[in-house]
Amino acid sequence: MIRLTVPQISDEECAAVERVLRSGFLVQGEECEKFEHELATYIGCEETVLVSSGTAALHLSLIASGIGNGDAVIVPDFTFPATANVVELVGAKPLFADVHPNSYNINAQTIQNVIDNWDGSEKISAVIPVHEFGCPAPMTEIVKIAKKYHLKVIEDAACALGAEYDEKKVGTYGDAGCFSFHPRKVLTTGEGGAVACNHHETVIKLRALRNHGIRLDQSVGGFNMPGFNYRMTDFQAAMGRVQLIKFNAWIEQRRFIQKLYHEAMRDLPVRLPDTINGHSWQTYMICLPDEINRDDIIRKLLENDVETNFGAHCLHMQEYYQRTYPEDIKKLSGNTSEKLFNHGLALPLYQGMTEEDVMTVVRSLKKVLDSFKTLG
Ligand SMILES: Cc1ncc(COP(=O)(O)O)c(C=O)c1O
């Protein structure tokens, strides 16, 4: 079976985790502190704040940015639901922007469309661009339009550690950059996440919010605000530190595999994703022709020992959002995000995948597509 993804855990990660487990210092020890510094150096930001997941990173970033009741936040319609769920959870309203059909990301135009069509009472206060599947969103134009309308920019770089836009790492363009270290991501700590931030006052708030509201930089009476327990453990951080050393080489391998796929699928009747500079290829999603049922293809490929999946979700198709915002949702019916959800197919991609694996996937896909043609 060629798996969709395989987390890369070697003896080095196991030894690092064991060392922490045997040390007796499982949380709030020096591994987290060191990982935060190393991550900030890697990303090229002033500071990072480790948290328990990508969702926690987004949640805290919204709270630290003062987003709440009475606010509306622009999010992509095509993403993982956590991007919009956190907006709901702080009492604000998500507004769904459509994405580009080949990059799968929002841009200044799709943000402008939302602003132009908005006539609700909430104030549009922020935008959360997602760097979907590791593809850098066009941050220069997004920051420009955000400035024009006084919007906070919180980058959802959950899938995009290592991706670059204009030779600068994503997650460094906005007010905060949020990362996930879930096993489906290239660097994993089991569960985990981080916020990258260049504003020290915001970092202080983020650190307090992740740790019950305690200000560790104040000597007494440090419970400064109500907070969560969104901390990362030290053994997770130890694992992350080992992975970070190998990370650049991993991205290069993934870029190589993507090129192999692109070359091998040239003549297949599928739409390939944009090969934008700086893409870190957390996921390689192609689009199948409209007349083909994507779920049938997933099933048939599995029978051929190839594991695939849909790419990301279309938020306006989710039951909660349909029920909560029926009027807004009606206007989005049939948009690009809906098509990408219905026809997107994520192919296996992980470092360590061989050239022969890639060819097997493409041969199987061709065979399955041909069999549908014959049936048709
Ligand atoms: C775009 C995006 N945002 C946020 C998240 C949430 O990250 P986590 O699973 O670490 O909470 C994910 C996870 O898949 C994601 O893909």
The ligand as an ORCA input file, in Angstrom:
! r2SCAN-3c Opt
* xyz 0 1
  C      -5.462     25.185      7.242
  C      -5.536     24.580      8.608
  N      -5.758     25.383      9.665
  C      -5.801     24.885     10.922
  C      -5.639     23.539     11.174
  C      -5.729     23.029     12.586
  O      -4.512     22.508     13.055
  P      -4.518     21.432     14.245
  O      -5.050     20.158     13.717
  O      -3.087     21.346     14.669
  O      -5.375     21.998     15.329
  C      -5.399     22.671     10.110
  C      -5.227     21.237     10.353
  O      -5.304     20.406      9.491
  C      -5.349     23.202      8.791
  O      -5.127     22.419      7.728
*
